[in-house]
Amino acid sequence: MFNPYTGFFNVHNAHAESIPTQLYLAVGQAKDFSAGPSDKVRIEKRAVLTAIDLGKKIRVLAKKEGESTLLIGQKNYTVTVVSQLSSKFKPEFEKLIKKMLGPNIQSHLHPLTIGGHIYRAEDWQALANLAESKNVMLQMKAEVDSDVIEKIENEVKSKLDQQSLPYPQFQLNFGARATYAKKYES
């Protein structure tokens, strides 16, 4: 039963398992968990998640993007709440990345963040093409080999030349974030 004074549900045993289960929910998505009448529910970040007591189960609702620990009785969860857009295309990015050596999805929050290592310009291009086709912002935080950076810079120069646009001075480095605007396409 929920205690409005403490913001928690009533407790019998507060010791949760030590290794949390990772869960992903989209903003607005709800997930039901079975819970006994004496199970305690704790939410680390109430701005990210909320819980509703439904008697024999607890409904957890994802309110906004972020990550929060959720404890229900003896169960420990790390819940990552992603934008509906990110959760919709996450499987497609995971499928593409499984074919590559090095990159990984570092964060499912918006924007999707690619970590790990990019060894081939073709991998960078494939990720960028998928992001563009789905109109999803992608943030690259992966380490990138210098020969790959050179190929990418040459590709950018080529595309700008095709549009008769000047080439800006920029440097790709490990936290660089580049965005692409469709309005500049011909």
C-alpha positions as CSV (number, residue, x, y, z in Angstrom):
1,M,0.0,0.0,0.0
2,F,1.3,3.5,-0.9
3,N,2.3,5.8,2.0
4,P,1.7,9.4,0.8
5,Y,3.8,10.8,3.7
6,T,7.0,9.0,2.8
7,G,6.4,8.7,-1.0
8,F,7.1,5.0,-0.7
9,F,5.0,1.8,-0.6
10,N,4.9,-0.1,2.7
11,V,7.9,-2.4,3.4
12,H,8.5,-5.8,4.8
13,N,12.0,-6.6,3.5
14,A,14.2,-3.7,2.1
15,H,17.1,-5.8,0.9
16,A,17.1,-5.9,-2.9
17,E,19.2,-8.1,-5.1
18,S,22.6,-6.5,-5.9
19,I,22.8,-6.9,-9.7
20,P,20.1,-4.8,-11.4
21,T,18.1,-5.9,-14.4
22,Q,18.4,-3.4,-17.3
23,L,15.0,-2.2,-18.7
24,Y,14.3,0.3,-21.5
25,L,11.0,2.2,-21.7
26,A,9.9,4.9,-24.0
27,V,8.5,8.2,-22.7
28,G,4.8,7.5,-21.9
29,Q,5.2,3.8,-21.8
30,A,4.0,1.8,-18.8
31,K,5.2,-1.6,-17.5
32,D,3.4,-3.7,-14.9
33,F,5.4,-5.6,-12.2
34,S,3.9,-8.2,-9.9
35,A,4.3,-7.2,-6.2
36,G,3.2,-8.5,-2.9
37,P,1.3,-6.4,-0.4
38,S,4.4,-5.9,1.7
39,D,6.8,-5.2,-1.2
40,K,8.4,-1.8,-1.0
41,V,8.8,0.3,-4.1
42,R,11.5,2.9,-4.4
43,I,12.2,5.1,-7.3
44,E,15.5,7.0,-7.4
45,K,14.4,9.8,-9.8
46,R,10.7,10.6,-9.6
47,A,11.0,13.1,-12.5
48,V,11.9,10.1,-14.7
49,L,9.5,7.4,-13.4
50,T,6.4,7.1,-11.3
51,A,4.6,4.1,-9.8
52,I,0.9,3.3,-9.3
53,D,-0.3,0.7,-6.8
54,L,-2.8,-1.6,-8.6
55,G,-3.2,-4.1,-5.7
56,K,-1.3,-7.2,-6.8
57,K,0.8,-5.4,-9.2
58,I,2.7,-2.1,-9.6
59,R,2.5,0.0,-12.8
60,V,5.6,2.0,-13.5
61,L,5.2,4.9,-16.0
62,A,8.1,6.5,-17.8
63,K,7.6,10.2,-17.5
64,K,10.7,11.7,-19.2
65,E,14.0,10.8,-20.7
66,G,16.7,9.7,-18.2
67,E,17.8,6.8,-16.1
68,S,16.6,5.7,-12.6
69,T,17.0,2.9,-10.2
70,L,13.8,1.1,-9.4
71,L,13.4,-1.3,-6.5
72,I,10.4,-3.5,-6.1
73,G,10.6,-5.8,-3.1
74,Q,13.8,-7.9,-3.7
75,K,14.0,-6.9,-7.4
76,N,16.5,-4.2,-8.5
77,Y,16.1,-2.5,-11.9
78,T,18.0,0.1,-13.8
79,V,15.4,1.7,-16.0
80,T,16.5,3.9,-19.0
81,V,13.7,6.0,-20.4
82,V,14.3,7.0,-24.0
83,S,12.3,9.2,-26.4
84,Q,9.8,7.3,-28.4
85,L,11.8,8.1,-31.5
86,S,15.0,6.6,-30.1
87,S,13.2,3.4,-28.9
88,K,11.4,3.0,-32.3
89,F,14.7,2.9,-34.2
90,K,17.0,1.3,-31.6
91,P,16.6,-2.2,-33.0
92,E,17.6,-1.0,-36.5
93,F,20.8,0.6,-35.2
94,E,21.6,-2.5,-33.0
95,K,21.2,-4.8,-36.1
96,L,23.5,-2.6,-38.2
97,I,26.1,-2.3,-35.4
98,K,26.2,-6.1,-34.9
99,K,27.6,-6.3,-38.5
100,M,30.5,-3.9,-37.5
101,L,33.7,-4.4,-35.6
102,G,34.1,-1.7,-32.9
103,P,31.1,0.6,-32.5
104,N,28.4,0.2,-29.9
105,I,25.3,2.0,-28.7
106,Q,26.6,4.0,-25.7
107,S,23.3,5.6,-24.8
108,H,19.8,5.1,-26.0
109,L,18.7,8.5,-24.8
110,H,18.0,11.1,-27.5
111,P,20.2,11.6,-29.4
112,L,21.3,8.0,-29.8
113,T,25.0,8.0,-28.9
114,I,27.5,5.7,-30.7
115,G,30.6,4.7,-28.6
116,G,33.4,2.2,-29.1
117,H,35.7,2.5,-32.1
118,I,35.1,3.3,-35.8
119,Y,37.7,1.5,-37.9
120,R,36.2,2.0,-41.3
121,A,34.7,5.1,-43.0
122,E,32.1,2.8,-44.5
123,D,30.8,2.0,-41.0
124,W,30.6,5.8,-40.2
125,Q,28.7,6.3,-43.4
126,A,26.3,3.4,-42.8
127,L,25.4,4.8,-39.4
128,A,25.0,8.3,-40.8
129,N,22.9,7.0,-43.7
130,L,20.6,5.1,-41.3
131,A,20.2,8.2,-39.0
132,E,19.4,10.4,-42.0
133,S,16.9,7.9,-43.5
134,K,15.0,7.8,-40.2
135,N,15.5,11.5,-39.5
136,V,17.1,10.6,-36.2
137,M,19.9,12.7,-34.6
138,L,23.0,10.6,-33.9
139,Q,25.8,11.6,-31.7
140,M,29.3,10.1,-32.4
141,K,31.4,9.6,-29.3
142,A,33.4,6.7,-30.8
143,E,37.1,6.8,-31.2
144,V,37.9,7.2,-34.9
145,D,41.1,6.1,-36.7
146,S,42.9,9.0,-38.4
147,D,42.6,7.5,-41.9
148,V,38.8,7.3,-41.3
149,I,38.7,10.9,-40.3
150,E,40.6,11.9,-43.5
151,K,38.1,9.9,-45.6
152,I,35.1,11.5,-43.9
153,E,36.6,15.0,-44.2
154,N,37.2,14.4,-48.0
155,E,33.6,13.1,-48.4
156,V,32.2,16.2,-46.6
157,K,34.4,18.5,-48.9
158,S,33.1,16.6,-51.9
159,K,29.5,17.1,-51.0
160,L,30.0,20.8,-50.2
161,D,31.8,21.3,-53.5
162,Q,28.8,19.6,-55.3
163,Q,26.5,22.2,-53.7
164,S,29.0,25.1,-54.4
165,L,29.2,25.7,-50.6
166,P,32.4,26.9,-48.9
167,Y,34.3,24.4,-46.8
168,P,34.3,25.4,-43.1
169,Q,37.2,24.9,-40.8
170,F,36.4,22.1,-38.3
171,Q,38.1,19.2,-36.7
172,L,36.6,15.8,-35.9
173,N,37.6,14.6,-32.5
174,F,36.2,12.2,-30.0
175,G,33.2,14.1,-28.8
176,A,32.5,15.9,-32.0
177,R,28.8,16.3,-32.8
178,A,27.8,17.1,-36.3
179,T,24.2,17.7,-37.5
180,Y,22.9,17.6,-40.9
181,A,20.1,19.8,-42.2
182,K,18.0,18.5,-45.1
183,K,17.1,22.1,-46.1
184,Y,20.5,22.5,-47.7
185,E,20.0,19.6,-50.1
186,S,19.2,20.4,-53.7
